[in-house]
Amino acid sequence: MILGHCFGIFLFSRFPVSTGIGLPANDGLPLIRRNQTVWTTFQNLILRRCPILIWIMVVASLAAAERAVTSVAEFYGLAPFEAAKGRPVRIEGTVLYEDPSWGLLWVQDKTAVLYHGLDNDADVPPVGHAVLINGRTHHDGTQNLIVEASFTDRGQQSPLEHVRLEEEHLQGKEARMVRHEGVVTEAEEVDGHGRMMVSFGADRHLQVFVRNSDKETMESLLGARVDVGGLTAPVLGEVPIRGVPIHLFTRSMDEVRILIPGTTNRFEVPHVSVGDLIQSFREDRTDLITTSGLFVERSGDMIIAEEEGARFMAHVPGEAVFEKGTWILVSGFPRSHPTGVPFLDRASVKEAKGIKPGPPYRPGQLPVLRLSQAVRLLTREEAARRYPVAINGVVTYSEPSTGICVVNDESGGVMVRYQAMMESAPLPGDQVSVKGLTGMGGFSPVVMFASIKLRGSGEMPTPRRVSHERFQSGVEDSQYLLVDGFCRRFRIEDDGVRLSMEGVAGEFLVWVAGDREETESRPWLGSELRVSGVCQVKANHLGQPVTVTLAAPGVKQVQFLNEMPAEPFALEGTPIDEIMRKVGEKAVTGLIKVEGTVTYSSPGGKVVIQDEGRGIVVRLQTHEHPILGGRIEVVGIPRVHPVKPPD
């Protein structure tokens, strides 16, 4: 060890370095000083003046090299070169999980949790016992390790405390003892251990490993609701689809409490008709069910079937294919799906002939809501309970590509999310019957997982006029309204046109659905419009309104009251004083022309002009930069700024 330290000093002394030591100097010394070796300087300053100090340093270095590592935090905090010195280890803690057959050991002391890879023949105290780990540090190029490890049992400790697994625990890499309740969606035996996928929330799964569990026990857990305790560990590598980034290691089946028994025959679980599935589906429902229907088609791992015109999908890995129209029985776990179609995950399928389905499923006894107003009056918490809905009305707005429409009955309108794969999507003016379940929606309660039956053509309802303040507040979400205003700006898109309009009380947004050929032919800019449409509110994650838009189902719902003249600068000029008066009285009359002298001009398009009376701010939509003192004419729509003059 001493030779090693001296050799290091010798190597270091061979390389010239610049020193910053302030020794007495004359005119020729600085250049030489900057290139002398560390060893020469060390001799001059230390060895010749204080020979005892070097020996103290060597002894201290040797003592530090041999000092034992006594905590997990200290062990993981060692620099690679320190760990590579083979320092002794004496760490005492509690065994959280041990499995020599898989080479796994986790021990916790007062500072952190230690993971150690075991040999197959390692003799390790059981879970819950205190253990003393002796060994030496090592660094394998990527991580710190303990080699030559031995384990001394220090006796049983107090029972390990578990916390309930929460979302926040998924992101940390620290191991912890937790408990989690969910439904077993997969169960099998792997290398003498059990492996389960347990539901976590509505659409994710937690992978659980149970030590020393047999195949028969695991297969009996399919569909069971369990409360399992164990140690979390981060997933190494890619996280499975719809999985969470941690595993759970459980020492035995003693840590698995079976709350609701599972089944060995997944086709004997309760049978749910597709209609009842739509009515009773809940986001937090993950129990194993069966349903049946006529086979329609297979696309990859997805099977599509239908019952009485209502379609459902199932994720069925494998090659199972049936002739179209074959009656099939499907067993799986309900999940939400972006299309709104009832969906069964991790499913199995059989031809229904000769198979007796399980007992019928009875949905909860929540009352059926038969008016759209009854849906809208629910709180977010009440809407999340999935009240059944059955309403009749007329479609006032529809987006077939996204499976969204708005249905109006005698009490008002409500947004409906339906099956986007419907062969005949509802269109504005259609009379429909809707059955579905309530959901929170982004801002107001909605009808989700809806089945829609077309009943014929009808007439659009009479739109209501509301104040600008009420419209912008969002309380009229999904209602069919009428607004007037002047078009300030517009942008044509492939499926419609976006308008920025100015009304008596301020600016608002409008969307008019329609193809490009239809919208490009209209004189939007500067025209006075009367628009009938549905109020749509976009909310943030707290349910607070961010933007409010009036969505017109088509150009037919837009009436052009006054079009912008072909020669707008032929308008008679209006004095700025008169503009101020009209704006103050909320008597906006549409397009006006003003003339004045430029008293301020910025490259951003902000200009101030002044006539004989007062000044006004003008925001140009072009990149022109009028010169100061120039005389200009401006045509536009006046609006009120909350603190600045009208512009």
C-alpha positions in Angstrom: 0.0 0.0 0.0 2.9 2.4 0.8 4.6 1.7 -2.5 1.3 2.4 -4.2 1.1 5.8 -2.6 4.7 6.7 -3.3 4.4 5.5 -6.9 1.5 7.9 -7.4 3.6 10.8 -6.1 6.4 9.8 -8.4 4.2 9.8 -11.5 2.6 13.0 -10.5 6.1 14.6 -10.2 7.0 13.8 -13.7 4.5 16.2 -15.2 5.4 19.9 -15.2 2.6 22.2 -14.1 2.2 25.8 -13.4 2.4 26.8 -9.8 0.9 29.8 -8.2 3.1 29.8 -5.1 4.4 33.3 -4.1 8.2 32.6 -3.5 10.7 35.4 -3.5 11.4 36.2 -7.1 13.7 38.3 -9.4 13.3 39.3 -13.0 14.2 35.9 -14.4 12.4 33.6 -12.0 8.7 33.7 -13.1 9.2 31.8 -16.4 11.1 29.0 -14.6 8.6 29.0 -11.8 5.7 28.4 -14.1 7.3 25.2 -15.5 8.9 23.6 -12.4 7.5 20.3 -11.3 5.1 19.7 -8.4 7.8 17.4 -6.9 10.4 20.2 -6.8 8.1 22.6 -5.3 6.9 20.0 -2.8 10.6 19.3 -1.8 11.4 23.0 -1.4 8.3 23.9 0.5 7.4 20.8 2.5 10.0 18.1 2.7 13.0 20.3 3.4 11.2 22.5 5.8 8.7 20.1 7.4 9.8 16.5 6.8 7.4 15.1 9.5 4.3 16.4 7.7 4.7 14.1 4.7 4.7 11.1 7.0 1.6 12.3 8.8 -0.1 12.7 5.4 0.8 9.2 4.3 -0.4 7.6 7.6 -3.7 9.6 7.4 -4.2 8.4 3.8 -3.6 4.8 4.7 -6.0 5.1 7.7 -8.7 6.5 5.5 -8.2 3.7 3.0 -8.8 1.1 5.7 -11.7 2.8 7.5 -14.8 0.7 7.2 -17.9 1.9 5.3 -20.7 1.7 7.8 -23.8 3.1 6.1 -25.7 2.6 2.8 -25.6 6.3 2.0 -21.8 6.3 2.5 -21.4 3.3 0.3 -23.4 4.8 -2.6 -21.6 8.1 -2.1 -18.1 6.6 -2.7 -16.3 7.9 -5.8 -15.4 5.1 -8.2 -11.7 5.3 -7.4 -12.5 5.1 -3.7 -14.8 2.0 -4.1 -12.1 0.4 -6.3 -9.6 0.5 -3.3 -11.5 -2.4 -1.6 -12.4 -0.6 1.6 -14.0 -2.8 4.3 -17.8 -2.8 4.7 -19.7 -3.2 7.9 -23.3 -2.2 7.3 -26.1 -3.2 9.6 -29.8 -2.9 8.6 -33.1 -4.7 8.2 -33.8 -7.3 5.4 -36.7 -5.9 3.2 -36.6 -8.7 0.6 -34.3 -11.7 -0.1 -34.4 -14.3 -2.8 -31.1 -16.2 -3.4 -32.7 -18.2 -6.3 -33.1 -14.9 -8.3 -30.0 -13.3 -6.6 -32.0 -10.4 -5.0 -31.4 -8.7 -1.7 -32.6 -5.4 -0.3 -31.5 -4.1 3.1 -32.5 -0.8 4.7 -30.5 1.1 7.3 -31.1 4.5 8.8 -29.8 6.3 5.7 -31.0 4.5 2.6 -31.9 1.1 1.0 -29.1 -1.1 -0.3 -29.5 -3.5 -3.3 -27.1 -6.4 -3.4 -26.8 -9.2 -5.9 -26.7 -12.6 -4.2 -25.1 -15.8 -5.1 -27.5 -18.8 -5.4 -26.0 -20.5 -2.3 -25.9 -17.3 -0.1 -27.1 -17.8 3.5 -29.2 -14.7 4.2 -31.5 -13.9 7.2 -35.2 -13.8 6.4 -37.3 -10.8 5.7 -37.8 -8.6 8.8 -34.5 -9.7 10.5 -31.6 -7.4 11.3 -28.5 -8.3 9.4 -24.8 -7.3 9.5 -23.1 -7.2 6.1 -19.3 -7.6 6.0 -17.3 -7.4 2.8 -15.2 -5.1 0.7 -16.1 -2.3 -1.8 -15.5 -2.8 -5.5 -16.3 -0.8 -8.7 -17.0 -2.8 -11.8 -16.9 0.2 -14.2 -20.5 1.2 -13.9 -21.5 0.9 -10.2 -20.3 0.3 -6.7 -20.5 -3.3 -5.4 -19.9 -5.2 -2.2 -17.7 -8.3 -2.8 -16.7 -11.1 -0.4 -20.0 -10.5 1.4 -21.0 -12.4 4.4 -24.3 -12.0 6.4 -24.8 -12.3 10.2 -28.4 -12.7 11.5 -29.0 -10.2 14.4 -32.6 -11.5 15.1 -36.2 -10.6 14.4 -37.1 -6.9 14.3 -40.4 -5.1 14.6 -42.9 -5.8 11.8 -42.1 -3.8 8.6 -44.3 -0.8 8.0 -46.1 -0.5 4.7 -47.6 2.6 3.0 -50.3 2.6 0.4 -48.9 2.8 -3.1 -49.6 6.2 -4.6 -48.9 7.9 -7.9 -46.0 9.9 -6.4 -44.2 6.6 -5.5 -44.0 5.6 -9.2 -41.4 8.3 -10.1 -38.8 7.8 -7.4 -36.1 5.2 -7.7 -36.0 4.5 -3.9 -37.2 1.1 -2.8 -40.0 1.1 -0.2 -42.5 -1.2 1.4 -46.0 -0.7 0.1 -49.4 -2.2 -0.2 -51.6 -2.0 -3.3 -55.2 -3.1 -4.1 -56.3 -4.1 -7.6 -57.7 -6.7 -9.9 -55.4 -9.5 -11.3 -55.5 -9.2 -15.1 -52.7 -11.8 -15.7 -51.3 -14.6 -13.6 -48.7 -17.2 -14.3 -45.8 -19.2 -12.8 -42.2 -18.2 -14.0 -39.1 -20.1 -12.8 -40.8 -21.2 -9.5 -42.2 -17.7 -8.8 -45.6 -16.2 -9.4 -46.0 -13.2 -11.8 -49.2 -11.1 -11.7 -50.3 -8.0 -13.5 -52.5 -6.0 -11.0 -54.6 -3.1 -12.2 -53.4 0.4 -11.1 -56.2 2.9 -11.8 -58.3 2.6 -14.9 -55.8 1.8 -17.6 -52.4 0.8 -16.1 -50.9 -2.3 -14.5 -48.4 -3.1 -11.8 -46.2 -6.2 -12.3 -45.9 -8.2 -9.1 -43.5 -11.1 -8.4 -44.5 -13.6 -5.7 -41.6 -15.8 -4.4 -42.0 -19.5 -4.4 -45.5 -19.7 -5.8 -46.8 -22.6 -8.0 -48.7 -22.6 -11.2 -52.0 -23.8 -9.9 -52.2 -21.1 -7.3 -51.4 -18.4 -9.8 -53.9 -19.5 -12.4 -56.7 -19.4 -9.7 -56.0 -15.7 -9.2 -57.2 -14.5 -12.6 -59.8 -11.8 -12.1 -59.4 -11.8 -8.3 -59.3 -8.5 -6.4 -56.3 -8.6 -4.2 -54.4 -6.5 -1.6 -50.7 -7.3 -2.0 -47.8 -6.1 0.0 -44.1 -6.0 -0.9 -41.1 -4.0 -1.9 -41.0 -1.7 -4.9 -38.1 -1.6 -7.3 -37.7 0.5 -10.5 -38.2 -1.2 -13.9 -34.8 -1.7 -15.6 -35.2 -1.1 -19.3 -38.4 -0.3 -21.2 -41.6 0.1 -19.3 -44.4 -2.3 -20.6 -47.3 -0.8 -22.5 -49.9 0.6 -20.0 -47.5 -0.5 -17.2 -46.0 1.6 -14.4 -42.3 2.1 -14.0 -41.9 -0.1 -10.9 -42.1 -3.8 -10.0 -43.4 -5.2 -6.7 -41.5 -8.1 -5.1 -43.5 -10.1 -2.5 -41.9 -12.7 -0.3 -44.8 -15.2 -0.3 -48.5 -15.7 -0.9 -49.0 -14.8 2.8 -48.6 -11.2 1.6 -51.4 -11.5 -0.9 -54.9 -10.9 0.6 -57.6 -12.2 -1.6 -60.6 -9.8 -1.3 -62.7 -11.3 -4.1 -61.8 -14.8 -5.4 -60.5 -15.3 -8.9 -61.4 -18.0 -11.4 -59.8 -20.9 -13.3 -62.3 -20.6 -16.2 -62.6 -17.0 -17.4 -65.7 -17.8 -19.4 -67.7 -18.5 -16.2 -67.6 -15.0 -14.8 -70.6 -12.7 -14.9 -72.0 -12.1 -18.4 -72.7 -8.4 -19.5 -74.7 -7.5 -22.6 -73.2 -4.8 -24.7 -76.1 -2.5 -23.9 -75.5 -3.1 -20.1 -71.8 -2.6 -20.6 -72.4 0.8 -22.1 -74.8 1.7 -19.3 -72.8 0.4 -16.4 -69.2 1.0 -17.5 -67.1 3.0 -15.0 -63.5 4.1 -15.4 -62.5 2.4 -12.1 -64.2 -0.8 -13.0 -61.6 -3.5 -13.8 -63.3 -6.8 -12.9 -63.3 -9.7 -15.4 -66.5 -10.0 -17.4 -67.8 -11.8 -20.5 -69.9 -10.4 -23.3 -71.1 -11.8 -26.6 -71.9 -10.7 -30.1 -71.6 -11.3 -33.8 -68.1 -11.4 -35.1 -67.5 -8.4 -37.6 -63.8 -8.4 -38.3 -60.2 -8.7 -37.0 -57.5 -6.1 -37.4 -54.1 -7.1 -35.9 -54.8 -8.0 -32.3 -58.2 -6.3 -32.2 -61.5 -8.1 -32.7 -64.7 -6.1 -33.5 -68.1 -7.6 -32.7 -71.6 -6.2 -32.3 -74.8 -6.9 -30.5 -78.1 -5.4 -31.6 -76.3 -2.8 -33.6 -74.0 -1.8 -30.7 -70.3 -2.5 -31.4 -67.5 -3.4 -29.0 -63.8 -4.2 -29.4 -61.5 -6.6 -27.7 -57.7 -7.0 -27.6 -57.2 -10.7 -28.3 -53.5 -11.7 -29.1 -53.3 -14.7 -31.3 -54.8 -15.9 -34.6 -58.4 -16.5 -33.6 -60.5 -15.6 -36.7 -64.2 -16.4 -37.3 -66.5 -16.1 -40.2 -68.4 -12.9 -40.2 -71.7 -13.3 -38.3 -70.4 -16.0 -36.0 -71.7 -15.6 -32.5 -68.7 -15.3 -30.2 -68.1 -15.1 -26.4 -65.5 -12.7 -25.3 -63.9 -12.5 -21.8 -61.8 -9.6 -20.7 -61.3 -6.5 -18.6 -63.3 -3.3 -19.4 -61.1 -0.3 -20.3 -61.7 3.2 -21.7 -60.9 3.7 -25.4 -60.3 6.9 -27.3 -63.1 6.0 -29.8 -65.7 5.7 -27.0 -66.4 2.2 -28.1 -66.8 -0.4 -25.3 -63.4 -2.1 -25.1 -62.2 -5.3 -23.4 -58.5 -5.6 -22.7 -56.4 -8.8 -22.2 -59.3 -10.8 -23.7 -59.9 -14.4 -24.8 -62.5 -15.4 -27.3 -64.5 -18.5 -28.2 -67.3 -19.4 -30.5 -70.4 -19.1 -28.3 -72.0 -22.4 -29.5 -72.2 -24.9 -26.7 -70.8 -22.4 -24.1 -73.1 -21.4 -21.2 -72.5 -17.8 -20.2 -72.1 -16.8 -16.6 -74.8 -15.1 -14.5 -76.1 -11.8 -15.8 -74.6 -8.6 -14.4 -76.9 -6.2 -12.7 -75.8 -2.5 -12.9 -76.1 -0.2 -9.9 -79.4 1.4 -9.0 -78.5 5.0 -10.0 -81.5 6.8 -11.5 -81.8 7.3 -15.3 -81.4 10.9 -16.3 -83.8 11.8 -19.1 -83.1 15.5 -19.7 -79.9 17.2 -20.8 -80.4 19.7 -18.0 -80.3 17.0 -15.4 -76.8 16.0 -16.7 -75.6 19.6 -16.7 -76.7 20.2 -13.2 -74.5 17.4 -11.8 -71.3 18.3 -10.0 -68.1 16.9 -11.3 -68.0 14.3 -8.5 -71.6 13.3 -9.2 -71.0 13.0 -13.0 -68.0 10.7 -12.3 -70.4 8.2 -10.7 -71.6 7.2 -14.2 -75.4 8.0 -14.0 -77.3 6.2 -16.9 -78.7 8.7 -19.4 -81.5 8.3 -21.9 -82.5 11.5 -23.9 -84.2 12.3 -27.2 -83.3 15.5 -29.1 -81.9 17.1 -32.2 -78.2 17.4 -33.1 -77.0 21.0 -33.1 -73.3 20.3 -33.7 -71.3 17.2 -34.8 -67.7 16.2 -35.4 -67.9 12.6 -36.9 -64.1 12.3 -37.1 -63.8 12.6 -33.3 -67.0 11.0 -32.2 -68.4 14.2 -30.6 -71.8 15.8 -31.0 -74.2 18.1 -29.1 -77.8 17.1 -28.6 -80.6 19.6 -27.7 -83.9 18.5 -26.0 -86.5 20.8 -24.5 -84.2 21.6 -21.5 -81.1 22.6 -23.5 -78.0 21.0 -24.9 -75.4 18.5 -23.7 -72.2 17.2 -25.3 -72.3 13.5 -26.3 -69.2 11.3 -26.9 -70.2 8.4 -29.1 -68.6 5.6 -31.1 -66.5 7.2 -33.7 -66.7 4.1 -35.9 -70.5 4.4 -36.3 -71.5 3.7 -39.9 -74.0 6.6 -39.9 -72.7 9.4 -37.8 -75.3 11.9 -36.5 -75.4 15.2 -38.4 -76.8 18.7 -37.5 -80.6 18.6 -37.7 -80.9 14.8 -37.0 -83.4 13.6 -34.5 -81.7 11.1 -32.2 -82.2 8.9 -29.2 -79.1 8.8 -26.9 -78.2 6.2 -24.2 -75.0 6.5 -22.3 -73.3 7.4 -19.0 -72.4 10.7 -17.4 -68.8 11.8 -17.3 -67.0 14.9 -15.9 -66.0 16.4 -19.2 -63.5 19.1 -19.5 -65.7 21.9 -18.2 -69.3 20.7 -17.9 -70.7 17.2 -17.4 -71.1 15.1 -20.7 -72.6 11.9 -21.9 -70.0 9.3 -22.5 -69.9 5.8 -24.1 -73.1 6.7 -25.9 -75.1 4.6 -28.4 -77.1 6.8 -30.8 -80.2 5.8 -32.7 -81.2 8.0 -35.7 -84.9 8.8 -35.7 -85.1 11.0 -38.8 -84.5 14.6 -39.8 -85.7 17.5 -37.7 -85.3 21.3 -37.5 -82.6 23.2 -35.6 -83.9 24.7 -32.4 -84.3 28.5 -32.0 -81.0 30.0 -30.8 -81.0 32.1 -27.6 -79.4 35.5 -27.2 -77.2 36.0 -24.1 -75.0 38.8 -22.9 -71.4 38.9 -23.9 -70.3 38.5 -20.3 -72.5 35.4 -19.8 -71.2 33.9 -23.1 -67.5 34.5 -22.1 -68.1 33.0 -18.6 -68.7 29.5 -20.0 -71.9 28.9 -18.2 -73.7 28.4 -21.6 -71.4 25.5 -22.5 -73.1 23.3 -25.1 -76.1 25.6 -25.5 -77.3 26.8 -28.9 -76.9 30.6 -29.0 -77.1 33.6 -31.3 -74.5 36.4 -31.5 -73.9 39.4 -33.7 -70.6 41.0 -34.4 -68.1 42.3 -37.0 -65.3 40.1 -38.4 -61.9 41.6 -37.5 -59.7 38.7 -38.7 -60.3 35.2 -40.3 -58.3 32.1 -41.1 -59.6 29.5 -43.6 -58.7 25.9 -42.8 -59.6 22.6 -44.7 -62.7 21.9 -42.6 -63.9 25.4 -41.7 -63.0 29.0 -41.0 -61.9 30.7 -37.7 -63.2 34.2 -37.0 -62.1 36.8 -34.5 -65.2 39.0 -34.1 -66.0 42.2 -32.3 -69.3 42.7 -30.5 -70.8 45.4 -28.4 -68.9 44.3 -25.3 -65.7 43.0 -26.7 -63.9 40.4 -28.9 -65.0 36.7 -29.2 -64.1 33.7 -31.2 -66.2 31.8 -33.8 -65.7 28.6 -35.7 -67.7 27.9 -38.8 -67.6 24.3 -40.1 -67.5 23.8 -43.9 -65.2 22.8 -46.7 -62.6 25.1 -48.1 -64.4 25.9 -51.4 -67.5 27.0 -49.4 -65.7 29.2 -46.9 -63.3 30.8 -49.4 -66.2 32.3 -51.4 -67.5 34.4 -48.5 -66.5 38.0 -47.7 -65.7 37.5 -44.1 -63.4 40.5 -43.3 -65.2 43.6 -42.1 -68.7 42.2 -42.5 -71.4 42.3 -39.9 -72.4 38.8 -39.1 -75.2 37.0 -37.2 -74.1 33.5 -36.2 -76.0 30.6 -34.7 -73.9 28.0 -33.0 -73.0 26.0 -29.9 -71.0 27.4 -27.1 -67.8 25.4 -26.6 -65.5 25.9 -23.6 -61.9 24.7 -23.4 -60.8 24.3 -19.8 -57.6 23.7 -18.0 -56.8 20.8 -15.7 -58.6 22.5 -12.9 -61.8 22.7 -14.9 -61.5 26.5 -15.3 -62.5 28.1 -18.7 -59.5 29.1 -20.9 -61.2 29.9 -24.2 -64.8 30.1 -25.2 -65.8 29.7 -28.9 -69.1 29.7 -30.7 -69.1 26.7 -33.1 -71.5 27.0 -36.0 -72.3 23.6 -37.6 -72.2 25.1 -41.1 -72.2 28.3 -43.3 -76.0 28.1 -43.3 -75.9 29.2 -39.7 -74.1 32.5 -40.7 -76.1 35.5 -41.9 -74.3 38.4 -43.5 -76.1 41.5 -42.3 -73.7 44.0 -43.9 -70.8 43.2 -46.1 -67.6 45.2 -46.2 -67.8 47.6 -49.1 -65.7 47.0 -52.2 -64.0 50.4 -51.7 -63.6 50.8 -47.9 -61.7 54.0 -48.1 -64.7 55.6 -49.8 -66.4 55.6 -46.4 -67.0 59.0 -44.8 -64.4 59.8 -42.1 -65.3 59.9 -38.4 -63.7 62.4 -35.9 -61.9 60.7 -33.1 -64.0 62.5 -30.5 -67.1 60.9 -32.0 -65.4 57.5 -31.9 -64.7 57.9 -28.3 -68.3 58.8 -27.6 -69.7 55.8 -29.5 -67.4 53.4 -27.8 -68.2 54.8 -24.4 -71.9 54.4 -25.1 -71.3 50.9 -26.5 -72.8 52.0 -29.7 -70.3 50.4 -32.1 -71.5 50.8 -35.7 -69.0 48.5 -37.5 -66.4 49.8 -40.0 -65.3 53.4 -39.6 -62.7 55.5 -41.3 -60.4 57.9 -39.4 -57.8 60.3 -40.7 -55.0 61.8 -38.8 -51.3 62.6 -38.3 -48.9 59.9 -37.1 -47.5 60.9 -33.7 -46.0 57.5 -32.8 -45.0 54.5 -34.9 -43.3 51.2 -34.0 -42.1 48.3 -36.2 -44.6 46.0 -34.3 -47.5 47.7 -36.1 -48.6 50.0 -33.2 -49.4 53.5 -34.4 -50.9 56.6 -32.8 -52.6 59.1 -34.9 -54.2 62.4 -34.0 -56.7 64.7 -35.6 -57.7 68.2 -34.6 -59.3 66.9 -31.5 -57.8 63.8 -29.9 -55.5 60.8 -30.5 -56.2 57.1 -31.0 -54.1 53.9 -31.1 -54.1 51.9 -34.3 -52.8 48.3 -34.5 -52.0 47.5 -38.1 -52.3 44.0 -39.5 -49.6 44.7 -42.1 -45.8 45.2 -41.7 -46.0 48.8 -42.9 -44.2 51.4 -40.8 -45.8 54.8 -41.3 -43.3 57.7 -40.8 -43.8 60.2 -38.0 -45.7 63.3 -39.1 -47.3 61.6 -42.1 -50.9 61.9 -42.8 -52.8 58.5 -43.1 -56.3 57.1 -43.4 -57.3 54.0 -41.4 -60.4 51.7 -41.8 -61.2 49.4 -39.0 -63.5 48.4 -36.1 -63.1 50.3 -32.8 -62.7 48.5 -29.6 -62.1 49.4 -25.9 -58.8 48.7 -24.2 -59.2 48.3 -20.4 -56.7 51.0 -19.5 -55.6 52.6 -22.7 -57.4 54.8 -25.2 -59.7 53.0 -27.7 -57.9 51.6 -30.8 
